Amino acid sequence: MKIKKLLFAALMLIAAVSYGQNTPNVITTAVPFVSINPDSRGGSMGDCGVATTPDVYSMHYNPAKYVFLEEKLAIGLGYSPWLRHLVSDMNLAYLTAAYKINDRSAVAMSLRYFSAGKIDFRDEHNEPLPSGSPNEWALDATYSRMLGDYLSGAVAARFIYSNLIQNAADYAKPGISVAADIGLYYKRPVEFKTVDADVMWGVSITNIGSKVNYNTSTVRRDFIPTTLRVGAGLNLELDEYNTLGFTFDLTKLLVPTHPVYYNDTMYGMDNDVAVVTGIIHSFYDAPGVSINPNTNELNHIGKFYEELCEINVGLGIEYWYNNIFAVRTGFFNEPNLKGGRRYVTVGAALKYNVFGLDVSYLIPVGTVYGSNPLENTLRFNLTYMMGKKKS
């Protein structure tokens, strides 16, 4: 049996780099849904979050931030219609909760559910097969602890279940992976003349885990999106009512780059390696060449240059008035060689008593209007916060 082209398209579109799939040397992974940002706050600040002030959605970026939460208990619910220009019923839902045990430690859990919508399957004779609803989910938990006066660390464990092909083929099976996160976060109050401020930095490696296999007829397994994040932030308390924050993130997939084959010659390194080996190789295995899709000619671009192109940059700004209303904006850039995602983000937040509402909106840059599947991406988050932790 074969899977109808519609299914193949749906699986490709799940990835955030989907519209760059014709770009040379794009790194692809299994279960890319775990890389989709479920947080409206980060989604409105250029997908930054490894070194911002902590909130209940910190699991996606850096779980070490949880111990700095001001609330004793926080619960968050997120929803995002995903790539609705291409698939009308694709969406991402997210549920998370964090509890601050004491001033030195905190725990958190989250559940992420991704639905690819309804898919119609066909066999090799173009006869209809039972329809399916491909879906994926991930459940994780973390423990965050202070390591010093201003430094915290965290470890997290994650179970990933991906049921995409379903009954479309006899050989199909769900993909399963177990992964871990590690993170460090530093936050220290400082003073710039008459302005109180917080200086922050963070680093995390997320989704360090086993490969995924969807096919019972092969032993070949695909990497999950292990991701390195490094960032810094500055939060300024301008006066009693006004707060302004800035943040900067660098992200890189710790996944081997696919080698390039040209005239029976392999450029780069074999990417069929173990997980730890793949993480190490990801820092120096770039082929340094690309094939022009129009002329089929080999272009030498340089290994070091290609490695630099695997680093994405995010910038974010956040303004709060009286800790009640916030506006945010940001910019995200991925080099064209590795997918070419480039967009401006905007968003707003409103807090009332123990509830908070956040929304973000994504605006692609450098593409024709209506041609980018990420266009008009919206994210919504509702948060419940129960009091501040007493010392």
N, C-alpha and C positions, 0 to 999 in steps of 0.2 A: 504494500500500500504506500501511497504517497500523501503528504500533507498539502492541502490546497495552498496556493500562494498567499491567500489572505492570512493564514496562520503565520507563515514566515514573516510577512510584513508586520503583523502585530507584535511578534517577538522582538523584531528589530526596533520597533518604535518604543518599546519599553525603556530602552537605554536612553539616557539623557543626550548622548551624542548621536542620536539616530539620524538627524538630518545632515550629519557630516560623514555618513558612511562611505561616500564616494571620495572622500579626502584621503590622500596617501597616508599609510602608517597609523591609522586610528587603532588604539588599543581597545579590544573588546573583552568582555568577561561574561560569565554566567550571572544570574540573579542581580542584574543592575538596579533592581528596584530598591535594594538596601542603600544605594547611593543617592536616591532622590531625597532632597531636603523636605522633610514633612513640616517644617517650622515656618510660620509666616514671618516671624521676626528676622530670622536669618535669611529667609527668602526675599525680604525687602532690603537687605543690606549686602547685596552681592554674594549671597550664600556664605557669608562669614559667620563664625560662631565659636571657633576654638579658643578665643581669648576675650570674648565679650563678657559682660556681667552675667552671672548665672541665672537660669530660669529652669522650669520643669522640663523643657525640651532639650536640655544639654546633652542627653544621651547620644544624639546623632553626631555631635561635634567633638565633645570632650567630657566624659563622665566625671572627671576630676573636679569639675566646677560645682557639683552638687553640695559638697560640704560647706560652701560659701553661701548657700541659700539663706535668705532672711526669714522665710516662712518655715514653720514646723512641718506643714503638710501642703503639698501642691499637687493638683491633678489637672492634666491637660488633654484636650481632644482636638484632633486636627483632621481636616478634609481638603482634598484638592482634586478637582476634575483634571485629568491628565491627557495631554495631546488630543483635545477634543476636536481639533481641525481634521483629524484623521480617523479617530475612532470615537463614536458618540457616547459610549458607555464605559470608558476606561477611567479609573479613579484610584486614589490612594487615601486610606484612612489610617489614623494614628491615635493610639491611646497610651498615655504615660502617667506615672505617679512617682513622687519623690517624698521621702520622709527623713527629716533631720533627727537623728537619734540623740545627739548632743552637740556641743560646740566643736567636737573633734571628728565626728563621723556622720555619714548619711548613706541611705540606700535608695535605690530607684529601680523601677521596672518599666518596660514599654512593650507594646504590641503594635506591629505594623502589618497592614493588610493591603495587598494590591490586587485589583481586579482588572483583567485585560478585556472584560466585556464578553459578549456572546460571539462565538466563532462557529461558522458552518464548515464542516469537514466533507471532503470528497475522496473517493477511492481512485485507483488508476483508470477506471472506466468513466470517471466523472459522475458516478452515482452518489447520491447523498448518503452520508453517514450521520449517526446521531450528533446533534450539536453539542458543543462543550462550552464551558465558562472557565477558561484558564485563570488561575489565581495563584498568588504566592503570599506567604506570611512569615514573619520573623518575631520571635519572642526573646527578650533579653532582660538581664538583671545586672546590677552593678553595686559595688561597695566603694565609697569614696571616703578618704581619711586625710586629716591634716598631717603633714610630714615635718612641719616647722611652723613658725609664726605666720608666715605668708604663703607657704607652699603646700599644695595638696597633691595627692595621687589617687588613682583609681584603677581597678580592673573590672572588666565586664565579660559576661559569657552570653552567647547568642545561639539560638537554634533556628535554622532557616529551612523552610519547606517550600518547594516550587513545583506546582502541578500544572504544567503548561500544555503538554501535548495530549494528555488525558487518553481518550479512547480512539484517537485518530490513527494509531498504528499499533500493531501487535507488539512491536519492540519497545514501545514507549513506557517509561516509568517516571515517577516523581523524582525530582532532584532534592537531595538532602545534604545539608552541611552544618557543621558545628564550628563556631568561630569565637574569637576573643578580641577585646579592645584593651588598650592600656593608654593612660593619659596622665599628664602633669599640668598643673595650673598654678600660676603665681599672681597674687593680687595684693598690692601694698598701697596704703594711703600716703600721699605726698602733698606738698603745698607749693603752688606756684604763686609767689607774692601773696596776694590776698585771696586766691582761688584754691579751694580744697579740691583734690583730685585723687583718682585711683589709677595706678599704673598696673597693667596686666600683660601677661604673656602666657601662651599655652602651646602644648605639643601633644598630639595623639596619633596613634596608629589603630585604625579600626578594621574590623573584618579580617583578622588573621585566622584563616580557617581552611578546612579541607576542601578539596575540589569537588565539583558537581558533575554527575553523569546522568543523562536523561535516556540513555539507550542501552538496553540489555544485550545488544549484539556486539558491543564494542567496549574495550576497557579504557578508551580515551576519556579523560576527564578535563573539565574546564575550570580555570581559576575563578574565584569570587573576587569582588573589587576591594582588595586590601588597599587602604588609603592612608597616606601620611598627611597630616595637617600641622602647620606651624603658623603661629600668628601673634600679633601684639595689639593692645588696645589702650586707650586713654579715655577716662571718664572725668569730665570737668563739672563741678557744682558751681555754676556761675553766680548764683545767689540762692535765696531761700526757695525760689519757685522754678528756676530754670537749670536744666542739666543738659550737657552736650557731650556726646560720645563719638569716638572715632575708632575704627578697627581695620585691620589689614591681615589678610590670610593668604598663605601659599598652600596649594594642595598638589599631591602627586600620587598617581596610582603605583603601588608597589607590585606590579604585575609585569611579567616579561613581555617585551615587544615581539610581535610576530616577525620572523625573518622574511626578507624579500628574496624571491627566486627570480633570476634573470639569466637566460641562456645557460641553463643547467648549473648556475653558480648561486650559492646561498650567501647572502649578505646578512650579517647579524649572527645571532646565536639560536640554537635549538631551544624552543620554549616548552618542550615537553619534559619538564623537570619537576622536582619536588617543590612544595610550597615555600619552605625556607630558602632553598636555592633560588627560586624565582624571585623572592623579595630582594635577595642580594644582587642577582643579575639585573634587576630593573634599574639599577643605578648606572650601568655601563654597557648594556646589550643593544643599544640602538644600532640599526643597520647602517645608518648614515647615507642611505640612498632612497630614492623613490622612483616609481615608474609613472611617466606622464600618461594619463588615461586617454589622451587625444592622439598622441604620436607613438605611444608604446616605447618611448625612449627612456633610458636610464639616466636619472639626474643625481649627481653626487651633491649631497647637502651637508655632509660632515656629521660625524657621530656626536661630537660635543654639542653642536647646534641642535641636533634632534633631541638629545637628552634635556636641554634647556626648554625645548618646546613641550616637554611632558609636564611642565610646572604651570598650573593655573593660578591666576591672581584674582583676588577679590578685595574690594574696598567698600566700607560701609560707614554711614553717618546716622546718628540717632539723636533726636531732640525730644526731651520730656518737659512738659509744663506741669508743675505742681504734682508730679507723679500720678497724674490723672489722664493726660492726653499726650500722645507721642506721634511724631512723623519721622519717617525713615527713608533713606535712599541709598543706593549702592551701585556698583558696577562689577561685572564678572567678565573675565577674558580668558579664553582658551586659544592658543595658537592654531592657525589654520591647518598646519601639518597634522595635528592630533584631534581634529574635529571642528574647530572654528566656532564653538559656542561663544557668543559675545552679546551681552545684554545689560540694559539698565533696569534696576529694580526700584520700586517705590512701595510704600506701605504706611499704615497708621495703626494706632492702638488706643484703646479706651479702657480705663480701669474704673470700676464702681464698686465700692465696698470690698467684697471678697472675690469679685468676678473680674475677669479681663477678657477683652475681645481684640483679636489681631487679624489683620488682613494684608495681603501683599499682592502685587501685580508685576508681571514681567514684560519688558518691552525689548524685543530683539533689535540689535544694531547691525547695520551693514547687509540687510537682506531686503528683498522686495516684499512689500506688505502683502500678507496672505500666503506667503510661500514657506513660512517657518512654522513647524508644528508646535514649537514652544510659545508661539505668539498668544498673547492674552491669557497666559497661565495665571490662575488665581489660587491662593491658599487662604484657608480660614482656620483660626484657632480659638478655642474657648478654654479659659483657664479658671480654676477655682483655687483660692489660696486661703489657708486656715491659720491666721495669726502669725506672729513672729516668734521665733524661738527665744525663750527666756534663758538668760545666762545662768 
